[in-house]
């Protein structure tokens, strides 16, 4: 299967990031940050994975900007 995430996962991840929750680019650490507050472990794992992918992409774009300057 592909890496397509549902609107629920994307919307929830963006709202958590906007609220100021500090996430990192590690799946395991993000999973611990989300904790047991999620309705199911599947949703928690999908959120942790999506957020870690967003943070990795963000980190790469920042490095590219630094190299261009």
Biopython code that builds the backbone (N, CA, C, O; Angstrom):
import numpy as np
from Bio.PDB.StructureBuilder import StructureBuilder

atoms = [
    (1, "UNK", "N", (0.835, -1.174, 0.000)),
    (1, "UNK", "CA", (0.000, 0.000, 0.000)),
    (1, "UNK", "C", (0.885, 1.245, 0.000)),
    (1, "UNK", "O", (2.068, 1.202, 0.340)),
    (2, "UNK", "N", (0.271, 2.338, -0.390)),
    (2, "UNK", "CA", (1.012, 3.581, -0.482)),
    (2, "UNK", "C", (1.098, 4.317, 0.841)),
    (2, "UNK", "O", (0.709, 3.793, 1.885)),
    (3, "UNK", "N", (1.601, 5.514, 0.789)),
    (3, "UNK", "CA", (1.771, 6.320, 1.984)),
    (3, "UNK", "C", (0.682, 7.391, 2.101)),
    (3, "UNK", "O", (0.909, 8.430, 2.721)),
    (4, "UNK", "N", (-0.477, 7.157, 1.523)),
    (4, "UNK", "CA", (-1.555, 8.133, 1.559)),
    (4, "UNK", "C", (-2.181, 8.118, 2.948)),
    (4, "UNK", "O", (-2.549, 7.059, 3.457)),
    (5, "UNK", "N", (-2.301, 9.287, 3.556)),
    (5, "UNK", "CA", (-2.920, 9.409, 4.873)),
    (5, "UNK", "C", (-4.284, 10.061, 4.730)),
    (5, "UNK", "O", (-4.507, 10.858, 3.818)),
    (6, "UNK", "N", (-5.186, 9.725, 5.623)),
    (6, "UNK", "CA", (-6.528, 10.277, 5.557)),
    (6, "UNK", "C", (-6.547, 11.734, 5.998)),
    (6, "UNK", "O", (-5.596, 12.235, 6.599)),
    (7, "UNK", "N", (-7.648, 12.397, 5.687)),
    (7, "UNK", "CA", (-7.792, 13.801, 6.070)),
    (7, "UNK", "C", (-7.782, 13.954, 7.580)),
    (7, "UNK", "O", (-7.277, 14.948, 8.101)),
    (8, "UNK", "N", (-8.338, 12.975, 8.287)),
    (8, "UNK", "CA", (-8.353, 13.020, 9.742)),
    (8, "UNK", "C", (-6.939, 13.072, 10.307)),
    (8, "UNK", "O", (-6.664, 13.866, 11.207)),
    (9, "UNK", "N", (-6.046, 12.244, 9.796)),
    (9, "UNK", "CA", (-4.666, 12.196, 10.281)),
    (9, "UNK", "C", (-3.958, 13.516, 9.980)),
    (9, "UNK", "O", (-3.296, 14.082, 10.850)),
    (10, "UNK", "N", (-4.101, 14.007, 8.741)),
    (10, "UNK", "CA", (-3.429, 15.249, 8.356)),
    (10, "UNK", "C", (-3.954, 16.436, 9.149)),
    (10, "UNK", "O", (-3.174, 17.269, 9.613)),
    (11, "UNK", "N", (-5.270, 16.519, 9.307)),
    (11, "UNK", "CA", (-5.877, 17.642, 10.024)),
    (11, "UNK", "C", (-5.482, 17.622, 11.495)),
    (11, "UNK", "O", (-5.156, 18.664, 12.062)),
    (12, "UNK", "N", (-5.507, 16.457, 12.111)),
    (12, "UNK", "CA", (-5.150, 16.336, 13.520)),
    (12, "UNK", "C", (-3.679, 16.663, 13.744)),
    (12, "UNK", "O", (-3.336, 17.344, 14.711)),
    (13, "UNK", "N", (-2.815, 16.187, 12.865)),
    (13, "UNK", "CA", (-1.383, 16.453, 12.997)),
    (13, "UNK", "C", (-1.096, 17.945, 12.893)),
    (13, "UNK", "O", (-0.325, 18.489, 13.684)),
    (14, "UNK", "N", (-1.714, 18.606, 11.922)),
    (14, "UNK", "CA", (-1.491, 20.042, 11.761)),
    (14, "UNK", "C", (-2.011, 20.819, 12.956)),
    (14, "UNK", "O", (-1.377, 21.784, 13.383)),
    (15, "UNK", "N", (-3.152, 20.419, 13.504)),
    (15, "UNK", "CA", (-3.684, 21.135, 14.658)),
    (15, "UNK", "C", (-2.807, 20.929, 15.900)),
    (15, "UNK", "O", (-2.641, 21.852, 16.697)),
    (16, "UNK", "N", (-2.248, 19.729, 16.068)),
    (16, "UNK", "CA", (-1.350, 19.493, 17.205)),
    (16, "UNK", "C", (-0.071, 20.307, 17.076)),
    (16, "UNK", "O", (0.433, 20.836, 18.066)),
    (17, "UNK", "N", (0.457, 20.409, 15.855)),
    (17, "UNK", "CA", (1.669, 21.195, 15.643)),
    (17, "UNK", "C", (1.396, 22.671, 15.888)),
    (17, "UNK", "O", (2.228, 23.364, 16.474)),
    (18, "UNK", "N", (0.227, 23.165, 15.444)),
    (18, "UNK", "CA", (-0.126, 24.568, 15.635)),
    (18, "UNK", "C", (-0.353, 24.897, 17.104)),
    (18, "UNK", "O", (-0.108, 26.027, 17.527)),
    (19, "UNK", "N", (-0.818, 23.929, 17.886)),
    (19, "UNK", "CA", (-1.046, 24.151, 19.313)),
    (19, "UNK", "C", (0.258, 24.334, 20.078)),
    (19, "UNK", "O", (0.250, 24.818, 21.210)),
    (20, "UNK", "N", (1.373, 23.952, 19.472)),
    (20, "UNK", "CA", (2.656, 24.155, 20.108)),
    (20, "UNK", "C", (3.252, 22.910, 20.729)),
    (20, "UNK", "O", (4.228, 23.001, 21.474)),
    (21, "UNK", "N", (2.693, 21.763, 20.442)),
    (21, "UNK", "CA", (3.267, 20.519, 20.952)),
    (21, "UNK", "C", (4.584, 20.289, 20.221)),
    (21, "UNK", "O", (4.633, 20.309, 18.991)),
    (22, "UNK", "N", (5.649, 20.072, 20.987)),
    (22, "UNK", "CA", (6.975, 19.906, 20.411)),
    (22, "UNK", "C", (7.195, 18.463, 19.977)),
    (22, "UNK", "O", (7.323, 17.569, 20.813)),
    (23, "UNK", "N", (7.238, 18.243, 18.681)),
    (23, "UNK", "CA", (7.508, 16.928, 18.125)),
    (23, "UNK", "C", (8.901, 16.917, 17.526)),
    (23, "UNK", "O", (9.474, 17.968, 17.238)),
    (24, "UNK", "N", (9.443, 15.715, 17.339)),
    (24, "UNK", "CA", (10.765, 15.539, 16.739)),
    (24, "UNK", "C", (10.628, 14.657, 15.505)),
    (24, "UNK", "O", (9.521, 14.249, 15.153)),
    (25, "UNK", "N", (11.740, 14.363, 14.849)),
    (25, "UNK", "CA", (11.672, 13.560, 13.637)),
    (25, "UNK", "C", (11.824, 12.056, 13.905)),
    (25, "UNK", "O", (12.135, 11.291, 12.992)),
    (26, "UNK", "N", (11.608, 11.640, 15.140)),
    (26, "UNK", "CA", (11.694, 10.236, 15.520)),
    (26, "UNK", "C", (10.288, 9.689, 15.790)),
    (26, "UNK", "O", (9.525, 10.267, 16.564)),
    (27, "UNK", "N", (9.961, 8.576, 15.145)),
    (27, "UNK", "CA", (8.648, 7.957, 15.316)),
    (27, "UNK", "C", (8.415, 7.544, 16.760)),
    (27, "UNK", "O", (7.349, 7.810, 17.315)),
    (28, "UNK", "N", (9.393, 6.901, 17.371)),
    (28, "UNK", "CA", (9.241, 6.387, 18.732)),
    (28, "UNK", "C", (9.010, 7.522, 19.736)),
    (28, "UNK", "O", (8.167, 7.400, 20.625)),
    (29, "UNK", "N", (9.745, 8.610, 19.600)),
    (29, "UNK", "CA", (9.578, 9.733, 20.524)),
    (29, "UNK", "C", (8.222, 10.403, 20.332)),
    (29, "UNK", "O", (7.578, 10.796, 21.304)),
    (30, "UNK", "N", (7.789, 10.534, 19.078)),
    (30, "UNK", "CA", (6.478, 11.116, 18.818)),
    (30, "UNK", "C", (5.363, 10.224, 19.366)),
    (30, "UNK", "O", (4.343, 10.716, 19.848)),
    (31, "UNK", "N", (5.567, 8.928, 19.286)),
    (31, "UNK", "CA", (4.579, 7.987, 19.814)),
    (31, "UNK", "C", (4.450, 8.155, 21.324)),
    (31, "UNK", "O", (3.345, 8.110, 21.865)),
    (32, "UNK", "N", (5.567, 8.348, 21.996)),
    (32, "UNK", "CA", (5.537, 8.566, 23.448)),
    (32, "UNK", "C", (4.900, 9.908, 23.792)),
    (32, "UNK", "O", (4.187, 10.017, 24.790)),
    (33, "UNK", "N", (5.152, 10.936, 22.971)),
    (33, "UNK", "CA", (4.566, 12.248, 23.220)),
    (33, "UNK", "C", (3.048, 12.177, 23.120)),
    (33, "UNK", "O", (2.338, 12.747, 23.949)),
    (34, "UNK", "N", (2.554, 11.477, 22.106)),
    (34, "UNK", "CA", (1.112, 11.336, 21.946)),
    (34, "UNK", "C", (0.508, 10.502, 23.061)),
    (34, "UNK", "O", (-0.638, 10.725, 23.453)),
    (35, "UNK", "N", (1.254, 9.555, 23.568)),
    (35, "UNK", "CA", (0.837, 8.773, 24.718)),
    (35, "UNK", "C", (-0.429, 7.984, 24.508)),
    (35, "UNK", "O", (-0.717, 7.519, 23.405)),
    (36, "UNK", "N", (-1.169, 7.843, 25.562)),
    (36, "UNK", "CA", (-2.399, 7.055, 25.514)),
    (36, "UNK", "C", (-3.630, 7.943, 25.376)),
    (36, "UNK", "O", (-4.740, 7.502, 25.673)),
    (37, "UNK", "N", (-3.455, 9.174, 24.935)),
    (37, "UNK", "CA", (-4.580, 10.089, 24.759)),
    (37, "UNK", "C", (-5.335, 9.843, 23.462)),
    (37, "UNK", "O", (-6.420, 10.389, 23.263)),
    (38, "UNK", "N", (-4.783, 9.044, 22.598)),
    (38, "UNK", "CA", (-5.395, 8.790, 21.298)),
    (38, "UNK", "C", (-6.501, 7.738, 21.434)),
    (38, "UNK", "O", (-6.445, 6.882, 22.318)),
    (39, "UNK", "N", (-7.500, 7.806, 20.560)),
    (39, "UNK", "CA", (-8.604, 6.841, 20.643)),
    (39, "UNK", "C", (-8.189, 5.408, 20.355)),
    (39, "UNK", "O", (-8.802, 4.476, 20.876)),
    (40, "UNK", "N", (-7.178, 5.215, 19.547)),
    (40, "UNK", "CA", (-6.710, 3.854, 19.265)),
    (40, "UNK", "C", (-5.218, 3.884, 18.978)),
    (40, "UNK", "O", (-4.653, 4.930, 18.661)),
    (41, "UNK", "N", (-4.599, 2.740, 19.091)),
    (41, "UNK", "CA", (-3.165, 2.676, 18.832)),
    (41, "UNK", "C", (-2.873, 2.859, 17.345)),
    (41, "UNK", "O", (-1.818, 3.380, 16.985)),
    (42, "UNK", "N", (-3.782, 2.443, 16.490)),
    (42, "UNK", "CA", (-3.575, 2.609, 15.050)),
    (42, "UNK", "C", (-3.536, 4.090, 14.688)),
    (42, "UNK", "O", (-2.675, 4.517, 13.919)),
    (43, "UNK", "N", (-4.457, 4.871, 15.233)),
    (43, "UNK", "CA", (-4.481, 6.306, 14.962)),
    (43, "UNK", "C", (-3.242, 6.971, 15.537)),
    (43, "UNK", "O", (-2.644, 7.839, 14.901)),
    (44, "UNK", "N", (-2.854, 6.561, 16.752)),
    (44, "UNK", "CA", (-1.655, 7.127, 17.382)),
    (44, "UNK", "C", (-0.421, 6.868, 16.537)),
    (44, "UNK", "O", (0.396, 7.766, 16.333)),
    (45, "UNK", "N", (-0.280, 5.642, 16.042)),
    (45, "UNK", "CA", (0.883, 5.289, 15.237)),
    (45, "UNK", "C", (0.879, 6.017, 13.902)),
    (45, "UNK", "O", (1.934, 6.438, 13.427)),
    (46, "UNK", "N", (-0.288, 6.172, 13.291)),
    (46, "UNK", "CA", (-0.364, 6.902, 12.027)),
    (46, "UNK", "C", (0.000, 8.360, 12.232)),
    (46, "UNK", "O", (0.725, 8.942, 11.425)),
    (47, "UNK", "N", (-0.504, 8.959, 13.318)),
    (47, "UNK", "CA", (-0.162, 10.350, 13.619)),
    (47, "UNK", "C", (1.329, 10.510, 13.878)),
    (47, "UNK", "O", (1.953, 11.432, 13.353)),
    (48, "UNK", "N", (1.900, 9.627, 14.677)),
    (48, "UNK", "CA", (3.324, 9.712, 14.999)),
    (48, "UNK", "C", (4.165, 9.577, 13.738)),
    (48, "UNK", "O", (5.142, 10.307, 13.569)),
    (49, "UNK", "N", (3.805, 8.667, 12.862)),
    (49, "UNK", "CA", (4.546, 8.483, 11.617)),
    (49, "UNK", "C", (4.427, 9.673, 10.693)),
    (49, "UNK", "O", (5.417, 10.100, 10.098)),
    (50, "UNK", "N", (3.220, 10.219, 10.565)),
    (50, "UNK", "CA", (3.009, 11.369, 9.686)),
    (50, "UNK", "C", (3.743, 12.597, 10.216)),
    (50, "UNK", "O", (4.351, 13.339, 9.444)),
    (51, "UNK", "N", (3.690, 12.812, 11.519)),
    (51, "UNK", "CA", (4.372, 13.963, 12.105)),
    (51, "UNK", "C", (5.883, 13.828, 11.961)),
    (51, "UNK", "O", (6.567, 14.812, 11.679)),
    (52, "UNK", "N", (6.403, 12.636, 12.148)),
    (52, "UNK", "CA", (7.852, 12.454, 11.989)),
    (52, "UNK", "C", (8.263, 12.705, 10.540)),
    (52, "UNK", "O", (9.336, 13.255, 10.295)),
    (53, "UNK", "N", (7.436, 12.315, 9.583)),
    (53, "UNK", "CA", (7.740, 12.576, 8.181)),
    (53, "UNK", "C", (7.701, 14.076, 7.887)),
    (53, "UNK", "O", (8.543, 14.585, 7.148)),
    (54, "UNK", "N", (6.719, 14.792, 8.468)),
    (54, "UNK", "CA", (6.656, 16.242, 8.283)),
    (54, "UNK", "C", (7.890, 16.929, 8.862)),
    (54, "UNK", "O", (8.456, 17.829, 8.242)),
    (55, "UNK", "N", (8.297, 16.503, 10.045)),
    (55, "UNK", "CA", (9.462, 17.114, 10.686)),
    (55, "UNK", "C", (10.741, 16.833, 9.902)),
    (55, "UNK", "O", (11.614, 17.697, 9.816)),
    (56, "UNK", "N", (10.862, 15.643, 9.335)),
    (56, "UNK", "CA", (12.031, 15.315, 8.522)),
    (56, "UNK", "C", (12.071, 16.179, 7.273)),
    (56, "UNK", "O", (13.127, 16.687, 6.896)),
    (57, "UNK", "N", (10.917, 16.347, 6.628)),
    (57, "UNK", "CA", (10.847, 17.196, 5.438)),
    (57, "UNK", "C", (11.176, 18.634, 5.774)),
    (57, "UNK", "O", (11.869, 19.312, 5.015)),
    (58, "UNK", "N", (10.677, 19.107, 6.923)),
    (58, "UNK", "CA", (10.949, 20.475, 7.366)),
    (58, "UNK", "C", (12.446, 20.673, 7.604)),
    (58, "UNK", "O", (13.010, 21.701, 7.227)),
    (59, "UNK", "N", (13.073, 19.702, 8.219)),
    (59, "UNK", "CA", (14.510, 19.752, 8.499)),
    (59, "UNK", "C", (15.321, 19.799, 7.193)),
    (59, "UNK", "O", (16.297, 20.542, 7.095)),
    (60, "UNK", "N", (14.913, 19.004, 6.194)),
    (60, "UNK", "CA", (15.613, 18.971, 4.915)),
    (60, "UNK", "C", (15.468, 20.287, 4.163)),
    (60, "UNK", "O", (16.426, 20.745, 3.541)),
    (61, "UNK", "N", (14.286, 20.906, 4.207)),
    (61, "UNK", "CA", (14.111, 22.184, 3.498)),
    (61, "UNK", "C", (14.939, 23.281, 4.165)),
    (61, "UNK", "O", (15.462, 24.163, 3.484)),
    (62, "UNK", "N", (15.063, 23.230, 5.503)),
    (62, "UNK", "CA", (15.897, 24.216, 6.189)),
    (62, "UNK", "C", (17.366, 24.049, 5.802)),
    (62, "UNK", "O", (18.079, 25.039, 5.636)),
    (63, "UNK", "N", (17.818, 22.812, 5.660)),
    (63, "UNK", "CA", (19.203, 22.579, 5.271)),
    (63, "UNK", "C", (19.450, 23.041, 3.850)),
    (63, "UNK", "O", (20.518, 23.577, 3.553)),
    (64, "UNK", "N", (18.495, 22.848, 2.975)),
    (64, "UNK", "CA", (18.636, 23.295, 1.590)),
    (64, "UNK", "C", (18.710, 24.813, 1.525)),
    (64, "UNK", "O", (19.475, 25.363, 0.734)),
    (65, "UNK", "N", (17.920, 25.494, 2.351)),
    (65, "UNK", "CA", (17.942, 26.956, 2.387)),
    (65, "UNK", "C", (19.291, 27.463, 2.864)),
    (65, "UNK", "O", (19.792, 28.469, 2.363)),
    (66, "UNK", "N", (19.877, 26.774, 3.823)),
    (66, "UNK", "CA", (21.188, 27.173, 4.329)),
    (66, "UNK", "C", (22.274, 26.976, 3.284)),
    (66, "UNK", "O", (23.204, 27.777, 3.190)),
    (67, "UNK", "N", (22.157, 25.914, 2.499)),
    (67, "UNK", "CA", (23.146, 25.654, 1.455)),
    (67, "UNK", "C", (23.051, 26.660, 0.322)),
    (67, "UNK", "O", (24.063, 27.008, -0.285)),
    (68, "UNK", "N", (21.852, 27.128, 0.035)),
    (68, "UNK", "CA", (21.669, 28.104, -1.043)),
    (68, "UNK", "C", (22.284, 29.443, -0.664)),
    (68, "UNK", "O", (22.843, 30.129, -1.520)),
    (69, "UNK", "N", (22.191, 29.822, 0.603)),
    (69, "UNK", "CA", (22.728, 31.118, 1.036)),
    (69, "UNK", "C", (24.193, 31.065, 1.066)),
    (69, "UNK", "O", (24.840, 32.056, 1.405)),
]
sb = StructureBuilder()
sb.init_structure("model")
sb.init_model(0)
sb.init_chain("A")
sb.init_seg("    ")
for serial, (resi, resn, name, xyz) in enumerate(atoms, 1):
    if name == "N":
        sb.init_residue(resn, " ", resi, " ")
    sb.init_atom(name, np.array(xyz, "f"), 0.0, 1.0, " ", f" {name:<3s}", serial, name[0])
structure = sb.get_structure()
